[in-house]
Amino acid sequence: MHEVKFDGWRLQLHKLANEVRLYSKNGYDVTDRFRAIAAAGTTLRCTSAILDGELEAADLKGRADFAALHRPRPSRRTLTLWVFDLLHLDGEDLRSLALEERRQKLTNLMKRTQQPLRLSESFDDPDKLLRAAIELGLEGIVSKRRDCPYHSGPSIDWLKVKNSAWRQANRERFKPFAKER
């Protein structure tokens, strides 16, 4: 299955009753920084859940604005948490289920949600999706094996394909992370 590769920060949303916490991929609690996202999480129709997603900020024209995530108070009107996986639901650990099964449960859970929580749609045709991503100036796509359980961290079950024009336009932001040769 294939999805858009969003240009943002990986986040997990943890809901327990009416309390929602947001965690970065490094485990930092960022709930206070993104209150609108946490508030939207309270509207999920479940008692408890852990959702995996990508937090993206957009400019006034709707284009991804990665730098806005680094501002002390990004405008809540421009934030979206694109949810792509469901790890726990109402006390049940779903990580051992195939991605396809987790996605079905996630789709059902997300039916009544609105901005700033959005379901990251999946597509069957990777070539068509990549062409659309390139035309729209998006970062790229992620292709995932449908039959795999959830794995934390890098995995051979996910393949990221980046738009070369996007990569060139954003090369400066990767310099601090480049390894010396």
C-alpha positions in Angstrom: 0.0 0.0 0.0 1.3 3.5 -0.8 0.9 6.8 0.9 2.0 10.4 0.6 5.3 11.1 2.5 4.4 14.2 4.5 7.1 16.8 5.3 6.8 17.1 9.1 7.5 15.6 12.5 6.6 12.0 13.4 4.2 12.0 16.4 2.3 9.5 18.4 -1.1 10.4 19.9 -1.9 8.6 23.1 -5.5 8.8 24.3 -6.8 7.5 27.7 -10.3 8.5 28.5 -10.4 12.3 28.1 -6.7 12.8 28.4 -4.5 13.0 25.3 -0.7 13.2 25.2 1.5 13.8 22.1 5.0 12.3 21.9 7.8 12.9 19.4 9.6 10.0 17.8 12.3 10.5 20.5 9.8 10.1 23.3 9.5 13.8 24.2 6.1 15.0 25.4 5.1 17.8 23.1 1.4 18.1 24.1 1.7 21.6 25.4 3.2 22.8 22.2 0.4 21.4 20.0 -2.7 21.8 22.1 -5.1 21.9 19.1 -4.0 18.5 18.0 -4.4 17.1 21.5 -7.8 18.7 21.9 -8.9 17.0 18.6 -7.7 13.7 20.0 -10.2 13.9 22.8 -13.0 13.6 20.1 -11.9 10.1 19.0 -14.7 7.7 19.7 -12.8 5.3 21.9 -11.7 4.9 25.5 -8.0 4.5 24.6 -5.8 4.5 21.6 -2.3 5.0 20.3 -2.1 6.5 16.8 1.0 7.0 14.7 1.2 10.0 12.4 3.1 12.9 10.9 2.5 16.4 12.1 2.6 18.8 9.2 2.4 22.6 9.1 1.1 24.4 6.0 1.6 27.9 4.6 -1.4 30.1 3.7 -1.5 28.4 0.2 -1.7 25.0 1.8 1.9 24.0 1.0 4.0 22.1 3.6 6.0 24.5 5.7 8.5 22.5 7.7 10.1 25.6 9.2 6.8 26.6 10.8 7.1 23.5 13.1 10.2 25.1 14.6 8.5 28.3 15.6 7.6 28.7 19.3 3.9 28.8 18.5 3.0 27.6 15.1 -0.5 28.7 14.0 -3.0 26.0 14.9 -4.9 26.8 11.7 -2.1 25.4 9.7 -1.4 22.2 11.6 -2.5 18.7 10.6 -1.7 15.4 12.1 -1.8 12.9 9.2 -2.6 9.6 11.0 -1.3 6.4 9.2 -1.3 3.6 11.8 -3.1 2.4 14.9 -1.1 0.6 17.5 -3.5 0.2 20.4 -7.3 0.5 20.6 -9.4 0.2 23.7 -6.8 -1.8 25.6 -6.0 -4.1 22.7 -2.4 -4.2 21.4 -2.7 -4.2 17.6 1.0 -4.2 16.7 1.1 -7.9 15.9 -1.7 -7.5 13.3 -1.0 -7.0 9.7 -0.9 -3.4 8.5 -4.0 -4.0 6.4 -6.0 -5.1 9.5 -4.7 -2.1 11.6 -5.6 0.3 8.8 -9.1 -1.0 8.6 -9.6 -0.4 12.3 -7.9 3.0 11.9 -10.2 3.9 9.0 -13.3 3.1 11.1 -11.9 5.1 14.1 -11.2 8.1 11.9 -14.6 8.3 10.1 -15.9 11.1 12.4 -12.8 13.1 12.9 -12.1 16.5 11.4 -9.2 18.9 11.1 -6.6 18.9 12.5 -6.7 15.1 12.6 -6.8 13.5 9.2 -6.4 9.9 7.9 -3.5 9.5 5.5 -5.2 7.8 2.6 -3.6 4.8 0.9 -3.3 4.1 -2.8 -2.7 1.0 -4.9 -0.8 2.6 -7.8 2.7 3.8 -6.6 3.7 5.2 -10.0 0.6 7.4 -10.3 0.9 8.5 -6.7 4.6 9.4 -7.2 3.8 11.4 -10.3 1.1 13.3 -8.4 3.5 13.9 -5.5 6.1 15.3 -7.9 3.5 17.5 -9.7 2.3 18.9 -6.3 5.8 19.4 -5.0 5.4 17.0 -2.2 8.3 15.2 -0.4 7.5 11.8 -2.0 5.7 8.6 -1.1 6.0 5.7 1.3 5.3 2.1 0.2 4.4 -0.4 2.9 3.9 -4.1 3.0 0.3 -4.9 3.7 0.9 -8.1 5.6 3.5 -6.9 8.1 3.1 -6.3 11.8 4.2 -3.0 13.3 7.9 -2.5 13.9 9.3 0.5 15.8 12.2 2.2 14.1 13.6 1.7 10.5 12.2 -1.3 8.7 12.7 -3.0 5.4 8.9 -3.3 5.2 8.6 0.5 4.4 10.2 2.0 1.4 10.5 5.8 1.1 10.8 7.3 -2.4 11.6 11.0 -2.4 10.9 13.6 -5.1 14.3 14.6 -6.4 13.1 18.2 -7.1 11.9 18.4 -3.5 15.2 17.0 -2.1 17.2 19.5 -4.2 15.0 22.4 -3.0 15.4 21.4 0.6 19.1 20.3 0.6 20.2 23.1 2.9 18.1 21.9 5.8 19.9 18.5 5.8 23.4 19.9 6.0 23.5 19.8 9.8 22.8 16.1 9.7 25.3 15.2 6.9 28.2 12.9 7.9 31.7 14.1 7.3 33.6 12.2 4.7 
